[in-house]
């Protein structure tokens, strides 16, 4: 059976609003959503109830043990059943929540193996009686329709202590980064002409040879796509025909979990699929597609629940999705953080510090800031005309969490940066004791992507660097499996112990931040060793492979 605490996930960030179990003010609706009308009382809704878990501290302790090469427990990951036995809500919690639901006539509920989530179907009238204060309306944006409430609700304190949050009430999915918009901005900003990044460019820079492809039978990797984003098989085949001739590869997705959308392919989804499969070449790849089966479903939450209920899943996942941590309730963030602990490992690709024309603090991405994910920054070539050393890409993410404390594994590296760098943003703009990111980086600008059978240049963002890192980690897993070793699992403790070994250190350039009078767009800058723009640097595959496969 596939172990649970042994795989990686890569995600990008964006902005959506928060869930509240209890609040004293109405919820702010994002400006790009339009309310079109009240929901009929008989219309069916699907809500997700996050039940309070047990032994979360013990789960964290075990995760760090199995992820630390210096621990005797290293690589001895837990099974899904063992995780379930550890975090499963108490019998009292399950009894109280189910009795509360049943007392309102809610009986159509499904759970997952860990029994810490309930997905329940009910009509609008029942939902509004269950959660006093809410009023459901339909909202639309770019052809997407959602059912949400803009008003706060309250839960009786006897039930409140057994719940973390209710999903499908307030939170709006992010619009995500428009990669075409990034392309246009780069042209307007006077970005230098570039021949473009392709699999050949990336494999050359990161020292991947034609022989560096997957061959282990039990290896796999995955991407996830949300809302209107989906890939097209013909685009993948065309991409490999154009750019994959120099190495052995696969031209078809091994498995699609969910239902693919219709119409034009999404540029984001095409990018993810094409570059994880050309970097992690010849490794079976899955696509998790999460359009949302109902207007009250939250695609990211559905993806998390799906992973929590599957015993056979890929080892590496890449996702382009995220939230502004300032917009989320602490209960929701802490629970999602625990879900990452359950998954055991994640590699996460942030887009950038949230640029605001009038800001007094940096706004940061939730999923990039979980201490239990590996975040990926972005770089570009110093000389755009040849494969040479890398500098910071101005769109790279970087910063410090205002919610999650700095994990022990990165304290020394971060403190070293803060002491060594003479010029930093004002201390009122970031939390020096918070979890810092990114952890690693890769090229993130001027990619060639095939979408709707057309090759498109100039595609940029850490949406590009994330699947590249994911593919390289898949290749390292492949070699570990061939030697009888377990998967990398949660990478960060080992990554910080390496202190840059196996990586190209990036020391030049800064990223863009707040466009106000005080910082005027100046964010953090790269430096020797770790920095909050490119992490420890970009992969040097042979050296990183040696460090992560020959370890004891």
LUMZARO-18446 format. One line per field, with one value per residue (C-alpha): x, y, z; residue number from 1; residue in three letters. Coordinates in steps of 0.5 Angstrom, whole numbers, plus 500, padded with zeros to 3 digits. Layout:
<votors>
xx	(X  ...);
yy	(Y  ...);
zz	(Z  ...);
resi	(NUM  ...);
resn	(ALA  ...);
</votors>
This chain:
<votors>
xx	(500  503  505  501  507  512  510  511  506  507  503  502  499  493  487  481  477  476  471  469  465  463  464  461  461  459  464  467  466  471  470  471  464  457  451  446  440  438  438  431  430  429  436  441  447  453  457  464  464  471  471  476  482  486  493  496  502  504  503  507  513  512  513  519  522  521  523  530  536  539  533  532  525  527  524  519  513  506  500  494  490  496  495  487  488  492  488  481  476  474  467  464  466  463  457  456  457  452  447  447  446  441  437  436  434  441  442  446  453  459  466  473  477  480  473  475  471  463  461  453  448  442  437  438  433  436  443  440  437  443  448  444  445  447  443  446  446  449  455  458  465  468  462  463  457  458  453  456  454  456  454  457  454  454  454  452  458  457  458  463  468  468  469  474  470  465  467  462  459  464  470  471  476  482  482  489  495  493  500  498  498  505  507  504  507  514  514  511  517  522  524  530  529  530  530  526  526  525  526  533  534  532  536  542  542  541  545  540  543  539  540  536  529  525  525  523  516  513  514  509  508  502  499  492  488  482  476  476  484  485  490  489  492  493  497  502  503  505  509  513  514  517  521  522  526  533  530  526  519  511  506  500  497  497  491  486  482  476  472  476  473  470  473  480  485  488  495  496  494  498  505  504  503  508  514  513  513  519  523  521  521  518  515  508  504  497  492  487  482  477  472  467  462  457  457  458  464  471  476  482  479  476  483  485  480  481  488  486  482  486  491  495  497  503  509  510  504  505  499  498  493  494  490  493  494  491  484  483  481  486  482  482  489  491  487  490  497  495  492  499  502  497  500  507  511  509  513  510  511  509  507  510  509  502  504  499  499  498  501  504  506  507  501  503  501  498  500  507  508  506  512  510  511  517  516  519  522  523  530  532  538  543  544  538  542  545  545  549  548  541  539  533  526  523  516  519  516  519  518  515  509  505  501  506  512  519  520  527  530  530  532  540  539  534  538  544  541  538  544  549  544  545  539  532  525  522  521  514  513  515  515  522  520  515  516  520  520  522  526  529  528  528  528  521  521  520  517  515  508  503  496  490  496  499  506  506  513  514  510  513  512  513  508  513  519  514  513  521  523  517  520  527  525  521  527  531  525  526  533  532  527  532  536  531  530  524  521  524  518  518  524  525  529  534  534  536  541  545  546  546  549  547  544  547  547  543  546  544  537  531  524  518  514  509  509  508  512  517  519  517  517  523  523  528  534  538  545  550  547  539  535  528  527  531  532  538  538  537  538  544  541  548  550  543  542  548  546  539  541  547  545  545);
yy	(500  507  511  518  522  521  526  533  538  544  550  557  563  568  571  569  571  567  563  565  560  566  574  580  584  582  579  583  581  581  587  582  578  580  578  576  574  571  563  559  556  549  550  544  546  542  545  542  541  541  537  538  533  530  529  535  536  529  529  534  531  525  528  532  525  522  528  528  524  525  521  514  514  518  515  511  514  513  510  513  508  510  518  517  513  519  525  522  527  524  520  526  531  526  525  532  535  529  530  538  536  531  536  540  535  534  527  526  527  523  523  521  515  520  522  529  532  532  534  535  536  540  546  553  554  548  551  558  555  551  557  563  570  568  569  565  569  567  571  571  572  570  565  562  562  561  561  564  569  576  576  573  567  564  557  555  554  547  546  551  547  541  545  548  552  551  551  553  559  565  564  566  562  566  569  567  570  571  569  573  579  577  577  584  587  584  587  594  594  594  586  584  580  572  566  563  557  550  543  543  550  548  541  544  549  544  539  534  529  525  519  523  520  516  508  506  502  505  513  518  525  530  537  540  544  548  552  554  551  544  541  539  532  534  540  536  531  537  540  534  533  540  540  533  530  530  525  519  522  520  524  522  523  517  518  524  524  528  531  535  542  543  549  552  549  554  557  555  548  547  550  545  539  540  542  537  532  535  536  529  526  519  519  517  523  524  531  532  537  540  545  544  539  544  552  551  547  550  547  547  544  539  537  537  532  528  527  525  519  516  511  510  517  520  522  529  534  541  546  553  556  560  565  572  570  577  575  568  566  563  557  556  557  552  547  547  547  541  538  539  535  530  530  530  534  539  544  550  555  562  568  574  579  581  588  594  601  603  598  599  591  586  581  574  567  562  556  558  560  553  551  544  546  547  554  555  562  565  567  569  569  574  574  573  570  564  559  563  564  566  572  574  575  581  577  572  571  572  574  572  569  574  567  561  562  560  553  550  548  554  559  559  560  566  569  569  573  578  580  580  584  591  594  591  593  597  592  594  591  584  579  577  571  568  562  565  563  561  555  553  557  555  559  563  567  567  560  557  553  550  551  550  547  554  555  561  565  569  565  567  566  561  558  556  554  550  544  544  543  538  534  534  532  526  524  524  520  515  514  513  508  504  504  501  508  511  517  524  526  532  536  542  539  536  541  546  541  541  549  550  543  541  548  554  560  566  572  578  582  584  582  587  589  595  601  606  612  609  602  604  597  595  588  583  582  576  574  569  563  563  569  570  571  565  561  556  557  553  546  543  536  531  535  535  528  525  529  526  519  518  520  515);
zz	(500  498  505  506  509  503  497  495  493  489  489  487  491  489  493  496  502  509  512  519  524  528  526  528  521  514  509  504  497  492  487  481  483  481  486  481  486  492  492  492  499  496  492  494  497  499  505  508  516  518  525  530  530  536  537  532  536  536  528  527  532  528  521  523  525  519  515  519  516  523  526  527  524  517  511  516  513  516  512  511  516  522  520  521  528  530  528  528  532  538  539  543  537  532  536  537  530  527  532  531  523  524  529  523  518  515  514  507  509  507  510  509  512  517  519  520  515  513  506  507  502  504  501  502  507  512  511  513  519  521  521  523  520  513  507  500  494  487  484  478  475  468  466  473  478  486  491  497  503  505  512  518  522  529  531  538  543  545  537  536  540  536  529  525  520  515  508  502  505  505  501  494  489  487  480  479  475  468  465  458  463  465  458  456  462  461  454  456  461  456  458  454  448  450  445  450  455  453  456  452  456  463  462  460  465  471  468  466  461  456  460  466  465  470  469  476  476  482  481  479  479  479  477  480  476  478  476  468  468  464  459  452  450  443  446  450  444  440  445  446  438  438  444  447  441  445  451  452  455  455  451  455  462  466  469  470  477  476  470  464  462  455  450  450  454  460  459  466  466  459  463  469  465  459  464  470  464  460  467  470  464  462  469  469  471  473  473  478  476  480  477  483  482  486  486  494  493  494  489  493  499  495  492  500  502  495  497  505  502  497  499  492  490  486  490  487  486  483  484  482  487  493  498  501  508  511  508  512  519  523  524  517  516  522  519  512  515  519  512  509  515  514  507  510  505  500  495  494  488  490  485  489  495  493  490  492  490  498  503  509  510  505  504  503  501  506  502  501  508  511  515  512  504  500  496  490  488  481  477  470  466  467  459  456  450  452  458  464  471  474  478  481  477  480  480  485  491  498  505  512  515  519  522  522  526  524  524  527  521  518  524  523  515  516  522  518  512  517  520  513  509  510  507  508  508  514  520  520  513  515  521  522  527  522  517  511  504  499  500  493  486  478  472  472  465  458  457  451  452  447  448  443  439  438  441  445  448  454  459  466  473  479  476  471  476  480  476  474  481  482  476  478  485  481  478  485  487  481  483  490  489  484  490  495  499  501  497  499  503  507  504  508  514  509  504  510  513  506  507  499  497  490  488  484  489  486  489  485  484  488  487  487  493  495  490  496  498  503  499  492  490  493  496  499  495  494  497  499  502  503  502  502  494  491  498  497  490  483  482  480  478  479  485  488  486  490  496  496  494  497  504  510);
resi	(1  2  3  4  5  6  7  8  9  10  11  12  13  14  15  16  17  18  19  20  21  22  23  24  25  26  27  28  29  30  31  32  33  34  35  36  37  38  39  40  41  42  43  44  45  46  47  48  49  50  51  52  53  54  55  56  57  58  59  60  61  62  63  64  65  66  67  68  69  70  71  72  73  74  75  76  77  78  79  80  81  82  83  84  85  86  87  88  89  90  91  92  93  94  95  96  97  98  99  100  101  102  103  104  105  106  107  108  109  110  111  112  113  114  115  116  117  118  119  120  121  122  123  124  125  126  127  128  129  130  131  132  133  134  135  136  137  138  139  140  141  142  143  144  145  146  147  148  149  150  151  152  153  154  155  156  157  158  159  160  161  162  163  164  165  166  167  168  169  170  171  172  173  174  175  176  177  178  179  180  181  182  183  184  185  186  187  188  189  190  191  192  193  194  195  196  197  198  199  200  201  202  203  204  205  206  207  208  209  210  211  212  213  214  215  216  217  218  219  220  221  222  223  224  225  226  227  228  229  230  231  232  233  234  235  236  237  238  239  240  241  242  243  244  245  246  247  248  249  250  251  252  253  254  255  256  257  258  259  260  261  262  263  264  265  266  267  268  269  270  271  272  273  274  275  276  277  278  279  280  281  282  283  284  285  286  287  288  289  290  291  292  293  294  295  296  297  298  299  300  301  302  303  304  305  306  307  308  309  310  311  312  313  314  315  316  317  318  319  320  321  322  323  324  325  326  327  328  329  330  331  332  333  334  335  336  337  338  339  340  341  342  343  344  345  346  347  348  349  350  351  352  353  354  355  356  357  358  359  360  361  362  363  364  365  366  367  368  369  370  371  372  373  374  375  376  377  378  379  380  381  382  383  384  385  386  387  388  389  390  391  392  393  394  395  396  397  398  399  400  401  402  403  404  405  406  407  408  409  410  411  412  413  414  415  416  417  418  419  420  421  422  423  424  425  426  427  428  429  430  431  432  433  434  435  436  437  438  439  440  441  442  443  444  445  446  447  448  449  450  451  452  453  454  455  456  457  458  459  460  461  462  463  464  465  466  467  468  469  470  471  472  473  474  475  476  477  478  479  480  481  482  483  484  485  486  487  488  489  490  491  492  493  494  495  496  497  498  499  500  501  502  503  504  505  506  507  508  509  510  511  512  513  514  515  516  517  518  519  520  521  522  523  524  525  526  527  528  529  530  531  532  533  534  535  536  537  538  539  540  541  542  543  544  545  546  547  548  549  550  551  552);
resn	(UNK  UNK  UNK  UNK  UNK  UNK  UNK  UNK  UNK  UNK  UNK  UNK  UNK  UNK  UNK  UNK  UNK  UNK  UNK  UNK  UNK  UNK  UNK  UNK  UNK  UNK  UNK  UNK  UNK  UNK  UNK  UNK  UNK  UNK  UNK  UNK  UNK  UNK  UNK  UNK  UNK  UNK  UNK  UNK  UNK  UNK  UNK  UNK  UNK  UNK  UNK  UNK  UNK  UNK  UNK  UNK  UNK  UNK  UNK  UNK  UNK  UNK  UNK  UNK  UNK  UNK  UNK  UNK  UNK  UNK  UNK  UNK  UNK  UNK  UNK  UNK  UNK  UNK  UNK  UNK  UNK  UNK  UNK  UNK  UNK  UNK  UNK  UNK  UNK  UNK  UNK  UNK  UNK  UNK  UNK  UNK  UNK  UNK  UNK  UNK  UNK  UNK  UNK  UNK  UNK  UNK  UNK  UNK  UNK  UNK  UNK  UNK  UNK  UNK  UNK  UNK  UNK  UNK  UNK  UNK  UNK  UNK  UNK  UNK  UNK  UNK  UNK  UNK  UNK  UNK  UNK  UNK  UNK  UNK  UNK  UNK  UNK  UNK  UNK  UNK  UNK  UNK  UNK  UNK  UNK  UNK  UNK  UNK  UNK  UNK  UNK  UNK  UNK  UNK  UNK  UNK  UNK  UNK  UNK  UNK  UNK  UNK  UNK  UNK  UNK  UNK  UNK  UNK  UNK  UNK  UNK  UNK  UNK  UNK  UNK  UNK  UNK  UNK  UNK  UNK  UNK  UNK  UNK  UNK  UNK  UNK  UNK  UNK  UNK  UNK  UNK  UNK  UNK  UNK  UNK  UNK  UNK  UNK  UNK  UNK  UNK  UNK  UNK  UNK  UNK  UNK  UNK  UNK  UNK  UNK  UNK  UNK  UNK  UNK  UNK  UNK  UNK  UNK  UNK  UNK  UNK  UNK  UNK  UNK  UNK  UNK  UNK  UNK  UNK  UNK  UNK  UNK  UNK  UNK  UNK  UNK  UNK  UNK  UNK  UNK  UNK  UNK  UNK  UNK  UNK  UNK  UNK  UNK  UNK  UNK  UNK  UNK  UNK  UNK  UNK  UNK  UNK  UNK  UNK  UNK  UNK  UNK  UNK  UNK  UNK  UNK  UNK  UNK  UNK  UNK  UNK  UNK  UNK  UNK  UNK  UNK  UNK  UNK  UNK  UNK  UNK  UNK  UNK  UNK  UNK  UNK  UNK  UNK  UNK  UNK  UNK  UNK  UNK  UNK  UNK  UNK  UNK  UNK  UNK  UNK  UNK  UNK  UNK  UNK  UNK  UNK  UNK  UNK  UNK  UNK  UNK  UNK  UNK  UNK  UNK  UNK  UNK  UNK  UNK  UNK  UNK  UNK  UNK  UNK  UNK  UNK  UNK  UNK  UNK  UNK  UNK  UNK  UNK  UNK  UNK  UNK  UNK  UNK  UNK  UNK  UNK  UNK  UNK  UNK  UNK  UNK  UNK  UNK  UNK  UNK  UNK  UNK  UNK  UNK  UNK  UNK  UNK  UNK  UNK  UNK  UNK  UNK  UNK  UNK  UNK  UNK  UNK  UNK  UNK  UNK  UNK  UNK  UNK  UNK  UNK  UNK  UNK  UNK  UNK  UNK  UNK  UNK  UNK  UNK  UNK  UNK  UNK  UNK  UNK  UNK  UNK  UNK  UNK  UNK  UNK  UNK  UNK  UNK  UNK  UNK  UNK  UNK  UNK  UNK  UNK  UNK  UNK  UNK  UNK  UNK  UNK  UNK  UNK  UNK  UNK  UNK  UNK  UNK  UNK  UNK  UNK  UNK  UNK  UNK  UNK  UNK  UNK  UNK  UNK  UNK  UNK  UNK  UNK  UNK  UNK  UNK  UNK  UNK  UNK  UNK  UNK  UNK  UNK  UNK  UNK  UNK  UNK  UNK  UNK  UNK  UNK  UNK  UNK  UNK  UNK  UNK  UNK  UNK  UNK  UNK  UNK  UNK  UNK  UNK  UNK  UNK  UNK  UNK  UNK  UNK  UNK  UNK  UNK  UNK  UNK  UNK  UNK  UNK  UNK  UNK  UNK  UNK  UNK  UNK  UNK  UNK  UNK  UNK  UNK  UNK  UNK  UNK  UNK  UNK  UNK  UNK  UNK  UNK  UNK  UNK  UNK  UNK  UNK  UNK  UNK  UNK  UNK  UNK  UNK  UNK  UNK  UNK  UNK  UNK  UNK  UNK  UNK  UNK  UNK  UNK  UNK  UNK  UNK  UNK  UNK  UNK  UNK  UNK  UNK  UNK  UNK  UNK  UNK  UNK  UNK  UNK  UNK  UNK  UNK  UNK  UNK  UNK  UNK  UNK  UNK  UNK  UNK  UNK  UNK  UNK  UNK  UNK);
</votors>
